[in-house]
Amino acid sequence: MAATTTTDGQLTATVYGLIKNQNFKEAIDILLDKLNIYPRSRPALSLLGYCYYHLQQFEEAAECYEQLHLSYPDVEEYKLYYAQALYKCNCFQEATKASYLIENPNLSSNILKLQAAIKYNEGDFPASKTLVEQCPQSDVETQVNSACLMYREKEYEEALALFQRSMEVLGKQPDLAYNIALCYYRLSQESQAMKHLADIIETAIQQHPEFGIGLGTEGVEARSVGNTVMLHETCIIEAFNLKAAAFWKSKNKGQARASITDMPPRSDVEVDAVTLHNQALVAMETKATNGFEKLQFLLQQPCCPPETFANLLLLYCQYEYFDLAADVMAENAVLTYKLLSPFLYRFLETLLMQQTSMEEAFSRYEALGSELSDELRQYTKKVQECRASRDDEGARKAIQLYDDTMEKYLPVLMHQAKIYWEKQNYGALEKIFRRSVDKCNDQEAWKLNVAHTLFMQDNKYKEAINFYQPIVKKHYDELLGVSAIVLANLCVSYIMTSHNEEAEELMRRIEKEEEHAIFEDNDRKVYHLCIVNLVIGTLYCAKGNYEFGISRVMKSLEPYNRKLGTDTWFYAKRCFLSLMDSMAKQMVFLQDVIILEVINFLKTIELYGQNVKAVEVQPLDSPTMHEGKNTVTYEARYLRHLFLTLVDL
């Protein structure tokens, strides 16, 4: 058989055809074969650099353009392409040096734009602004760059106006639409931001079905679409990240998670830093170890999103890894001053101090809270003045500043209150909340913590109802969205104040919602009614009525395949341990029928608890016990052994 040969003309046509159809990987394979034969081929190197650049493989593109500008120094464009590729690699110093080598006056505008972009990404905004001002002011790109600088200076309204003006000239473009959405987001106009993000996403779905948008959320495995320039130009990744941020800000974590999984599929090595950061945050509730690993990895990267440092520290504190938080702050002193606001730095410092000196931490919280209280009063006065003078825009800005300050004040107040909570000094805790009633009486988190404080004082169930009830009624159409412990405490408060009918009505409502939820999703496990019954059973056990209390606890876990979980077992085993403690002290004597019920119950739990963890291991902790012991089955068997020993005595 005769061998087939391809002429140079055919090869060129093939490569250009592949590039036209954006089959860059196939074009690269052909070009690399060509370079193996002709290592200094100018056309092959030029096309190879172009393909690498469009695949966002900027390091490889920079290597190609470096060879070209060294081999063909008279072609100034190669120097520009080399500098641009270095800039995309985040090699800002090298890119700046390369830009100084370009002498062609026809490229001066491109050089200025590149140098301005480098300074912008280095965080040298004054230098970037100086360079932008030297660019042709009639150029729309100059207007866009000016808007970006205004955004960095937190002049969001001015930046928004410039972006909108640019869109009027250039027409609808994904990058401009995204920048407009970002400005709206910063101005807390989420509905407007979502409108522009929806346009970006809808356009990408229609024009690029090959991106596989939404397949991840549906559980469909799909091939990676890669990091192509086309993907970048649609701004689809940026749009989904901002959409996730907006949902996260409004506490809608489910939708935030869906926004991340809706993205076009990419392999782990192709995921950008911002997406990786957001993936880490939405994974914390279900895969905390994985989330911490991603944030720790990002912190070591040069292109780390600035929010990573603060979020890692806050999450360490949330999971009570205070030593790790202190180590990260000590190891990254420069980032501490660069990336943490003065408030956040003081708050974290006080939070870490709380672990060793509660008195000093309490004083610091007091000082910080006092400063924020003064700010809240100033903004309240400003709102009133603006409304009196019919300055709607001024009032809106003052309200936004008030809300931002309240977001700082509440954590300070709650951590200060936590000091008394841990000491079980509920009277002093109540006084702290009373002092803040004028500022926080419309804040649900404050109401909830006041309710818990009153509930824990035994003789203030009626007052607790006054705080729990509005929270529950606000979500009465979706009770499963309310924390189970809130519903349980409200039911107990009803019972303790002889409002048994209200307690029964609430429990019927919860049961109805659980049945509906299971009907919609048969695999879903809901524990709300179970926890309510467990808390009521615990209450009766605490009052010494073990026969009724234990019976209620055992009944609450039926059916066991749906109700038995780590949290529900935690409440149940406490009651059994309390019962056995009282039996050992001969303070309680059970009827034979109750004894048999307990033994049979624990036997049944052994059967259903094989795959249920008895204790959730913290994400960064090593297991302290054998896996076989960390099961409900093991604990139920051990409890049965103790119970039988006590009964035999």
Solvent accessible surface area in square Angstrom, and as a share of the most:
residue,aa,sasa,rsa
1,M,244,1.09
2,A,90,0.70
3,A,96,0.75
4,T,136,0.79
5,T,121,0.71
6,T,88,0.51
7,T,82,0.48
8,D,97,0.50
9,G,53,0.51
10,Q,102,0.45
11,L,46,0.23
12,T,67,0.39
13,A,67,0.52
14,T,63,0.37
15,V,4,0.02
16,Y,120,0.46
17,G,29,0.28
18,L,25,0.12
19,I,21,0.11
20,K,172,0.73
21,N,103,0.53
22,Q,83,0.37
23,N,58,0.30
24,F,10,0.04
25,K,126,0.53
26,E,98,0.44
27,A,0,0.00
28,I,13,0.07
29,D,87,0.45
30,I,43,0.22
31,L,7,0.03
32,L,72,0.36
33,D,89,0.46
34,K,43,0.18
35,L,23,0.11
36,N,121,0.62
37,I,120,0.61
38,Y,120,0.46
39,P,87,0.55
40,R,169,0.62
41,S,21,0.14
42,R,98,0.36
43,P,91,0.57
44,A,4,0.03
45,L,6,0.03
46,S,33,0.22
47,L,30,0.15
48,L,6,0.03
49,G,0,0.00
50,Y,88,0.33
51,C,0,0.00
52,Y,24,0.09
53,Y,52,0.20
54,H,41,0.18
55,L,16,0.08
56,Q,50,0.22
57,Q,65,0.29
58,F,30,0.12
59,E,123,0.55
60,E,64,0.29
61,A,0,0.00
62,A,6,0.05
63,E,107,0.48
64,C,6,0.04
65,Y,14,0.06
66,E,67,0.30
67,Q,86,0.38
68,L,0,0.00
69,H,18,0.08
70,L,121,0.60
71,S,35,0.23
72,Y,65,0.25
73,P,74,0.46
74,D,133,0.69
75,V,36,0.21
76,E,25,0.11
77,E,66,0.30
78,Y,17,0.06
79,K,27,0.11
80,L,7,0.04
81,Y,84,0.32
82,Y,32,0.12
83,A,0,0.00
84,Q,52,0.23
85,A,0,0.00
86,L,17,0.09
87,Y,42,0.16
88,K,75,0.32
89,C,28,0.17
90,N,65,0.33
91,C,45,0.27
92,F,39,0.16
93,Q,133,0.59
94,E,89,0.40
95,A,0,0.00
96,T,22,0.13
97,K,139,0.59
98,A,4,0.03
99,S,2,0.01
100,Y,149,0.57
101,L,93,0.46
102,I,13,0.06
103,E,145,0.65
104,N,39,0.20
105,P,108,0.68
106,N,128,0.66
107,L,21,0.10
108,S,56,0.36
109,S,31,0.20
110,N,63,0.33
111,I,21,0.11
112,L,35,0.17
113,K,41,0.17
114,L,11,0.06
115,Q,22,0.10
116,A,3,0.03
117,A,31,0.24
118,I,1,0.00
119,K,56,0.24
120,Y,49,0.18
121,N,76,0.39
122,E,73,0.33
123,G,40,0.39
124,D,57,0.30
125,F,55,0.23
126,P,99,0.62
127,A,30,0.24
128,S,1,0.01
129,K,89,0.38
130,T,72,0.42
131,L,30,0.15
132,V,5,0.03
133,E,106,0.48
134,Q,105,0.46
135,C,3,0.02
136,P,62,0.39
137,Q,123,0.55
138,S,109,0.70
139,D,39,0.20
140,V,31,0.18
141,E,93,0.42
142,T,2,0.01
143,Q,43,0.19
144,V,26,0.15
145,N,41,0.21
146,S,29,0.19
147,A,0,0.00
148,C,34,0.21
149,L,7,0.04
150,M,56,0.25
151,Y,29,0.11
152,R,119,0.44
153,E,75,0.34
154,K,152,0.64
155,E,69,0.31
156,Y,39,0.15
157,E,59,0.26
158,E,88,0.39
159,A,0,0.00
160,L,18,0.09
161,A,44,0.34
162,L,20,0.10
163,F,4,0.02
164,Q,63,0.28
165,R,124,0.45
166,S,0,0.00
167,M,29,0.13
168,E,143,0.64
169,V,99,0.57
170,L,76,0.38
171,G,33,0.31
172,K,170,0.72
173,Q,65,0.29
174,P,50,0.31
175,D,67,0.35
176,L,2,0.01
177,A,11,0.08
178,Y,41,0.16
179,N,31,0.16
180,I,2,0.01
181,A,0,0.00
182,L,33,0.17
183,C,0,0.00
184,Y,25,0.09
185,Y,28,0.11
186,R,109,0.40
187,L,23,0.11
188,S,35,0.22
189,Q,60,0.27
190,E,50,0.23
191,S,90,0.58
192,Q,73,0.33
193,A,1,0.01
194,M,45,0.20
195,K,118,0.50
196,H,31,0.14
197,L,1,0.01
198,A,55,0.42
199,D,60,0.31
200,I,8,0.04
201,I,17,0.09
202,E,85,0.38
203,T,57,0.33
204,A,3,0.02
205,I,77,0.39
206,Q,127,0.56
207,Q,122,0.54
208,H,24,0.11
209,P,103,0.65
210,E,113,0.51
211,F,9,0.04
212,G,12,0.12
213,I,34,0.17
214,G,13,0.13
215,L,54,0.27
216,G,42,0.41
217,T,69,0.40
218,E,130,0.58
219,G,63,0.60
220,V,74,0.42
221,E,174,0.78
222,A,45,0.35
223,R,216,0.79
224,S,47,0.31
225,V,34,0.20
226,G,8,0.08
227,N,37,0.19
228,T,28,0.16
229,V,22,0.12
230,M,51,0.23
231,L,5,0.02
232,H,88,0.39
233,E,96,0.43
234,T,14,0.08
235,C,11,0.07
236,I,0,0.00
237,I,13,0.06
238,E,50,0.22
239,A,0,0.00
240,F,4,0.02
241,N,10,0.05
242,L,11,0.05
243,K,50,0.21
244,A,4,0.03
245,A,34,0.26
246,A,3,0.02
247,F,40,0.17
248,W,79,0.28
249,K,90,0.38
250,S,75,0.48
251,K,164,0.70
252,N,62,0.32
253,K,72,0.31
254,G,45,0.43
255,Q,86,0.38
256,A,0,0.00
257,R,75,0.27
258,A,27,0.21
259,S,2,0.01
260,I,10,0.05
261,T,59,0.34
262,D,30,0.16
263,M,13,0.06
264,P,3,0.02
265,P,31,0.19
266,R,35,0.13
267,S,45,0.29
268,D,132,0.68
269,V,143,0.82
270,E,42,0.19
271,V,27,0.15
272,D,49,0.25
273,A,20,0.16
274,V,74,0.42
275,T,1,0.01
276,L,26,0.13
277,H,13,0.06
278,N,21,0.11
279,Q,47,0.21
280,A,0,0.00
281,L,25,0.12
282,V,14,0.08
283,A,16,0.13
284,M,11,0.05
285,E,112,0.50
286,T,105,0.61
287,K,130,0.55
288,A,14,0.11
289,T,58,0.33
290,N,57,0.29
291,G,0,0.00
292,F,0,0.00
293,E,93,0.42
294,K,46,0.19
295,L,0,0.00
296,Q,60,0.27
297,F,112,0.47
298,L,3,0.01
299,L,19,0.10
300,Q,137,0.61
301,Q,56,0.25
302,P,128,0.81
303,C,66,0.40
304,C,29,0.17
305,P,10,0.06
306,P,72,0.45
307,E,84,0.38
308,T,0,0.00
309,F,0,0.00
310,A,14,0.11
311,N,34,0.18
312,L,1,0.01
313,L,0,0.00
314,L,64,0.32
315,L,18,0.09
316,Y,5,0.02
317,C,9,0.06
318,Q,130,0.58
319,Y,40,0.15
320,E,109,0.49
321,Y,30,0.11
322,F,37,0.15
323,D,116,0.60
324,L,68,0.34
325,A,1,0.00
326,A,41,0.32
327,D,70,0.36
328,V,18,0.10
329,M,24,0.11
330,A,80,0.62
331,E,134,0.60
332,N,34,0.17
333,A,51,0.40
334,V,115,0.66
335,L,46,0.23
336,T,7,0.04
337,Y,163,0.62
338,K,148,0.63
339,L,51,0.25
340,L,12,0.06
341,S,55,0.36
342,P,110,0.69
343,F,34,0.14
344,L,32,0.16
345,Y,58,0.22
346,R,90,0.33
347,F,10,0.04
348,L,1,0.01
349,E,60,0.27
350,T,3,0.02
351,L,11,0.05
352,L,33,0.16
353,M,45,0.20
354,Q,10,0.04
355,Q,84,0.37
356,T,124,0.72
357,S,39,0.25
358,M,59,0.26
359,E,125,0.56
360,E,78,0.35
361,A,0,0.00
362,F,45,0.19
363,S,65,0.42
364,R,85,0.31
365,Y,0,0.00
366,E,67,0.30
367,A,49,0.38
368,L,6,0.03
369,G,10,0.10
370,S,60,0.39
371,E,80,0.36
372,L,8,0.04
373,S,11,0.07
374,D,61,0.32
375,E,62,0.28
376,L,2,0.01
377,R,129,0.47
378,Q,115,0.51
379,Y,48,0.18
380,T,56,0.33
381,K,126,0.54
382,K,100,0.42
383,V,14,0.08
384,Q,113,0.50
385,E,91,0.41
386,C,7,0.04
387,R,153,0.56
388,A,88,0.68
389,S,78,0.51
390,R,211,0.77
391,D,61,0.32
392,D,117,0.60
393,E,81,0.36
394,G,15,0.14
395,A,8,0.06
396,R,78,0.29
397,K,94,0.40
398,A,3,0.02
399,I,64,0.32
400,Q,49,0.22
401,L,85,0.42
402,Y,50,0.19
403,D,66,0.34
404,D,60,0.31
405,T,7,0.04
406,M,6,0.03
407,E,117,0.52
408,K,79,0.33
409,Y,13,0.05
410,L,24,0.12
411,P,48,0.30
412,V,1,0.01
413,L,8,0.04
414,M,39,0.17
415,H,49,0.22
416,Q,7,0.03
417,A,5,0.04
418,K,77,0.33
419,I,3,0.02
420,Y,49,0.19
421,W,93,0.33
422,E,87,0.39
423,K,110,0.47
424,Q,130,0.58
425,N,65,0.34
426,Y,32,0.12
427,G,37,0.36
428,A,22,0.17
429,L,2,0.01
430,E,15,0.07
431,K,141,0.60
432,I,4,0.02
433,F,7,0.03
434,R,157,0.57
435,R,140,0.51
436,S,2,0.01
437,V,69,0.40
438,D,99,0.51
439,K,22,0.10
440,C,0,0.00
441,N,81,0.42
442,D,105,0.54
443,Q,46,0.20
444,E,66,0.30
445,A,50,0.39
446,W,8,0.03
447,K,56,0.24
448,L,45,0.23
449,N,51,0.26
450,V,11,0.06
451,A,0,0.00
452,H,35,0.16
453,T,1,0.01
454,L,6,0.03
455,F,27,0.11
456,M,83,0.37
457,Q,37,0.17
458,D,88,0.45
459,N,122,0.63
460,K,49,0.21
461,Y,18,0.07
462,K,143,0.61
463,E,73,0.33
464,A,0,0.00
465,I,16,0.08
466,N,94,0.48
467,F,56,0.23
468,Y,0,0.00
469,Q,49,0.22
470,P,67,0.42
471,I,9,0.05
472,V,2,0.01
473,K,126,0.53
474,K,146,0.62
475,H,65,0.29
476,Y,65,0.25
477,D,129,0.67
478,E,117,0.52
479,L,0,0.00
480,L,25,0.13
481,G,60,0.58
482,V,10,0.06
483,S,59,0.38
484,A,14,0.11
485,I,57,0.29
486,V,2,0.01
487,L,0,0.00
488,A,0,0.00
489,N,12,0.06
490,L,2,0.01
491,C,0,0.00
492,V,1,0.00
493,S,0,0.00
494,Y,14,0.05
495,I,34,0.17
496,M,72,0.32
497,T,34,0.20
498,S,98,0.63
499,H,78,0.35
500,N,78,0.40
501,E,140,0.63
502,E,71,0.32
503,A,2,0.01
504,E,94,0.42
505,E,81,0.37
506,L,7,0.03
507,M,26,0.12
508,R,134,0.49
509,R,77,0.28
510,I,0,0.00
511,E,78,0.35
512,K,144,0.61
513,E,30,0.14
514,E,7,0.03
515,E,103,0.46
516,H,114,0.51
517,A,7,0.05
518,I,35,0.18
519,F,170,0.71
520,E,119,0.53
521,D,70,0.36
522,N,101,0.52
523,D,126,0.65
524,R,104,0.38
525,K,101,0.43
526,V,9,0.05
527,Y,60,0.23
528,H,31,0.14
529,L,28,0.14
530,C,2,0.01
531,I,19,0.10
532,V,0,0.00
533,N,22,0.11
534,L,0,0.00
535,V,18,0.10
536,I,0,0.00
537,G,0,0.00
538,T,35,0.20
539,L,25,0.13
540,Y,59,0.22
541,C,4,0.03
542,A,84,0.65
543,K,122,0.52
544,G,46,0.44
545,N,70,0.36
546,Y,17,0.06
547,E,53,0.24
548,F,90,0.37
549,G,0,0.00
550,I,0,0.00
551,S,38,0.24
552,R,61,0.22
553,V,0,0.00
554,M,16,0.07
555,K,139,0.59
556,S,8,0.05
557,L,0,0.00
558,E,76,0.34
559,P,71,0.44
560,Y,37,0.14
561,N,88,0.45
562,R,50,0.18
563,K,17,0.07
564,L,3,0.02
565,G,7,0.07
566,T,27,0.16
567,D,92,0.48
568,T,1,0.00
569,W,0,0.00
570,F,98,0.41
571,Y,44,0.17
572,A,0,0.00
573,K,29,0.12
574,R,118,0.43
575,C,2,0.01
576,F,0,0.00
577,L,88,0.44
578,S,42,0.27
579,L,0,0.00
580,M,11,0.05
581,D,72,0.37
582,S,10,0.07
583,M,27,0.12
584,A,62,0.48
585,K,126,0.54
586,Q,132,0.59
587,M,134,0.60
588,V,27,0.15
589,F,157,0.66
590,L,21,0.11
591,Q,104,0.46
592,D,107,0.56
593,V,84,0.48
594,I,17,0.09
595,I,27,0.14
596,L,108,0.54
597,E,72,0.32
598,V,0,0.00
599,I,23,0.12
600,N,83,0.43
601,F,9,0.04
602,L,0,0.00
603,K,98,0.41
604,T,37,0.22
605,I,0,0.00
606,E,19,0.09
607,L,127,0.63
608,Y,103,0.39
609,G,0,0.00
610,Q,112,0.50
611,N,151,0.77
612,V,25,0.14
613,K,103,0.44
614,A,3,0.02
615,V,71,0.41
616,E,111,0.50
617,V,60,0.34
618,Q,71,0.32
619,P,26,0.16
620,L,57,0.28
621,D,66,0.34
622,S,87,0.56
623,P,93,0.58
624,T,135,0.79
625,M,83,0.37
626,H,138,0.62
627,E,143,0.64
628,G,41,0.39
629,K,99,0.42
630,N,15,0.08
631,T,24,0.14
632,V,0,0.00
633,T,13,0.07
634,Y,79,0.30
635,E,37,0.17
636,A,0,0.00
637,R,121,0.44
638,Y,117,0.44
639,L,10,0.05
640,R,51,0.19
641,H,107,0.48
642,L,59,0.30
643,F,0,0.00
644,L,63,0.31
645,T,64,0.37
646,L,35,0.18
647,V,55,0.31
648,D,123,0.64
649,L,170,0.85
